[in-house]
């Protein structure tokens, strides 16, 4: 049995929108490219046809992967998440005890991670170190530059 993927409603909608774009826009475009290339005659030495076939294969692979992800996805209910300890979907404000800098991250499913928006995957080293911890706790988190102590300042949804 395939692994269940937990995702937010917003993340699932983005995946569905991307899948719809691939099916309704990209697929017909590649079909047109194939048709145009076939019209040029001999397919054995037709580079445009070969490129279009390769693009079609990659597109179909991407569509199949998205369909699989969507089928295995389960929406997380934010209202049922306990705020006493760090969990997925929480926004966590932490203080680096070495340089006193304060950071805020939201722990999200891997497919929704975006560091620019402050969203880190629950499978990242920082998230793994924070999960299950409470406000006020100091956690030692192993990052590429070494082990850094962080203090959990706040947890919110």
Residue, then its C-alpha position, 0 to 999 in steps of 0.5 A: x500500500x502506498x504511503x499517505x501524504x498529509x497536506x493542507x487544503x491550499x496545497x492540495x488545491x495547488x496540485x489540482x490546479x497544476x494537474x488541470x493545467x497539464x491536462x488542458x493546456x500542455x497535453x493539447x500543445x504537445x499533441x499539436x507539436x506531434x501532429x505538425x512534426x508528422x506532417x513533415x514526412x519521414x519520422x525516422x530522421x525527424x528531430x522535431x518529432x523525436x523531441x515532441x515524443x520525448x516531451x510527451x513522455x515527460x508530460x505523461x510521467x508528470x501527470x501520473x505522478x501528480x495523480x498519484x500524489x493527489x490520490x494519496x493525499x489527506x487534508x490536515x484539519x487545522x482545528x484539531x491540532x494541539x497547540x501545546x507542543x510543536x506539530x505539523x502546520x504550527x508556526x514556531x518562533x525560535x531564538x538561536x541561543x548562539x547569536x540571539x537571532x529570532x526566526x519564525x517557521x511554519x512546519x508544512x508537508x514536504x510538498x509545500x515547503x518554501x523557505x522564502x515564505x518561512x515554510x519548512x518541511x516537517x522532514x527538515x532537521x530543524x522541524x524534526x528537532x522541534x516536533x513534540x517540544x513545548x514553549x520555553x524548551x531549549x532544543x539542540x538541533x544538528x544543522x550543516x554548520x554544527x549543533x545549535x541550541x534553539x529556544x522555543x518562544x511561541x507556538x501558534x496555528 
